[in-house]
Amino acid sequence: MTPGLLQAQSSLSRSDVMRLTDACRGELAGLLSRLDLRLEHVAAGRTIEGSYWGDEEAGLIGRRLIARPDTPLHSILHEACHYACMDEARRNGLHTDAGGGYLEECAVCYLQIKLADLLPSLGASRMMEDMDRWGYTFRLGSTRAWFENDADDALAWLQERGLVDHRGNPTFQLRGTA
């Protein structure tokens, strides 16, 4: 694990996170299509092809973001942001493992919060709560504390690559394609 951005089991219930069944699918599919991704649904209980973590976690294969009804929205947006943040060579060979280093992972988390705010059924606040519930942990103790007080390096990384504008708003550009 990397310093500052860690994954650990949360004391909050993982079952309380918003899932694909809680979202407006058209709204979510529209957002993902702006990142050149196609949301592919699999039936409940089926294996999610391309899932790095397994279980209900979203999968990535090429331009396909794969999810089933119980897939958490944070997982869907996290994988979508990996797709946007990876360089073109990694995108071209993408199957399951998005790769990337520490700062890119922080940028992915930052961007997923910004994208969540564009989904009326989700929003940034709920995304941060769900990230805490699922077990994302940060140096400052919560996703919100990190995002508001310790994410300048993630924001700068995204801005330098044209993935967000000077205000931190998503540009819907993919790394290396602007």
C-alpha positions in Angstrom: 0.0 0.0 0.0 1.0 3.6 -0.5 1.4 6.2 2.2 -1.5 8.6 2.4 -3.9 6.5 0.4 -4.7 3.2 1.9 -7.4 0.6 1.7 -8.7 -0.9 4.9 -11.9 -2.4 6.2 -14.2 0.4 7.5 -16.3 0.0 10.6 -19.2 1.4 8.6 -21.4 -1.0 6.7 -20.3 -1.8 3.2 -23.9 -2.8 2.4 -25.0 0.9 2.8 -23.2 2.1 -0.3 -25.2 3.2 -3.4 -25.2 0.5 -6.1 -26.0 0.4 -9.8 -29.6 -0.5 -8.9 -29.8 2.9 -7.1 -28.7 5.0 -10.0 -30.4 6.4 -13.0 -28.8 4.1 -15.6 -29.3 6.5 -18.5 -27.6 9.2 -16.5 -24.7 7.0 -15.6 -24.3 5.6 -19.1 -24.4 9.1 -20.5 -21.6 10.2 -18.2 -19.5 7.2 -19.0 -20.0 7.7 -22.7 -18.4 11.1 -22.4 -15.3 9.3 -21.3 -15.5 6.9 -24.3 -16.7 4.0 -22.1 -19.6 1.7 -22.6 -21.5 0.5 -19.5 -22.1 -3.3 -19.9 -24.5 -5.0 -17.6 -24.3 -8.5 -16.4 -27.0 -10.4 -14.5 -27.1 -10.5 -10.7 -24.8 -13.2 -9.3 -22.8 -13.6 -12.5 -19.0 -13.1 -12.5 -17.9 -9.7 -13.6 -15.4 -10.1 -16.3 -12.4 -7.8 -16.0 -12.9 -7.1 -12.3 -9.6 -6.7 -10.5 -11.0 -7.2 -7.0 -13.7 -9.7 -7.9 -17.1 -10.1 -6.2 -19.3 -7.1 -7.1 -16.5 -4.8 -8.1 -16.7 -3.2 -11.6 -14.6 -4.6 -14.4 -12.6 -3.0 -17.2 -11.8 -4.5 -20.5 -10.9 -2.1 -23.3 -13.7 0.5 -23.5 -16.1 -1.8 -21.6 -16.9 -1.0 -18.0 -18.7 -4.1 -16.7 -21.1 -4.1 -13.7 -24.0 -6.0 -12.3 -26.9 -4.7 -10.2 -25.0 -4.9 -6.9 -21.9 -3.2 -8.2 -21.2 -0.1 -6.0 -21.3 3.2 -7.9 -18.0 4.2 -6.3 -16.5 1.2 -8.0 -18.0 2.0 -11.4 -16.7 5.6 -11.2 -13.3 4.6 -9.8 -12.7 2.3 -12.7 -14.0 4.9 -15.2 -11.5 7.4 -13.7 -8.7 4.8 -14.0 -9.6 4.6 -17.7 -9.5 8.4 -18.1 -6.2 8.8 -16.1 -4.2 6.0 -17.8 -2.0 6.8 -20.8 -3.0 5.6 -24.2 -0.7 2.6 -24.3 -2.3 1.2 -21.1 -5.8 2.0 -22.4 -5.0 0.1 -25.6 -4.1 -3.1 -23.7 -6.5 -2.7 -20.9 -7.8 -5.9 -19.4 -8.6 -6.0 -15.6 -5.6 -4.3 -14.1 -5.6 -0.5 -14.7 -2.1 -0.2 -13.2 -0.7 3.3 -12.3 1.3 4.7 -9.5 0.5 6.4 -6.2 -0.2 9.9 -7.5 -2.3 8.6 -10.4 -4.4 6.6 -7.8 -5.0 9.8 -5.9 -6.0 11.6 -9.1 -8.4 8.7 -9.8 -10.0 9.2 -6.4 -10.3 12.9 -6.8 -11.8 12.6 -10.3 -14.4 10.1 -9.1 -15.6 12.5 -6.5 -15.9 15.3 -9.1 -17.7 13.0 -11.6 -20.1 11.8 -8.8 -21.2 15.4 -8.3 -22.4 15.4 -11.9 -24.9 12.6 -11.2 -27.9 14.0 -9.4 -28.7 10.6 -8.0 -25.3 10.4 -6.3 -23.4 13.6 -5.7 -19.9 14.2 -4.2 -20.9 14.1 -0.6 -22.5 10.7 -0.9 -19.5 9.5 -3.0 -17.2 10.5 -0.2 -19.4 8.8 2.4 -19.5 5.6 0.4 -15.8 5.6 -0.1 -15.4 5.8 3.7 -18.0 3.0 4.2 -16.3 0.8 1.7 -12.9 1.2 3.4 -10.9 3.8 1.4 -8.8 5.5 4.0 -6.6 8.6 3.8 -4.0 10.2 6.0 -6.4 12.7 7.4 -8.9 10.1 8.4 -11.7 10.5 5.9 -12.2 11.0 2.2 -13.8 14.4 2.8 -10.8 15.6 4.9 -8.4 14.4 2.2 -10.4 15.9 -0.6 -10.8 19.3 1.0 -7.4 19.6 2.7 -4.8 17.2 1.2 -5.6 16.6 -2.4 -3.7 19.5 -4.1 -1.2 17.0 -5.6 -4.0 15.0 -7.1 -5.7 18.1 -8.5 -2.4 19.4 -10.0 -1.8 16.0 -11.6 -5.2 16.1 -13.3 -4.8 19.7 -14.4 -1.4 19.1 -15.9 -2.9 16.3 -18.0 -6.0 18.3 -19.0 -8.4 16.0 -17.3 -9.8 18.9 -15.2 -9.9 22.6 -15.8 -8.4 25.4 -13.6 -11.4 25.1 -11.3 -11.1 21.3 -11.0 -14.1 20.5 -13.2 -13.9 17.4 -15.4 -13.0 18.1 -19.0 -14.0 14.6 -20.2 -10.6 14.4 -22.0 -8.7 11.2 -21.7 -5.0 11.4 -20.8 -2.9 11.7 -23.9 -5.8 12.6 -26.2 -6.2 16.3 -25.7 
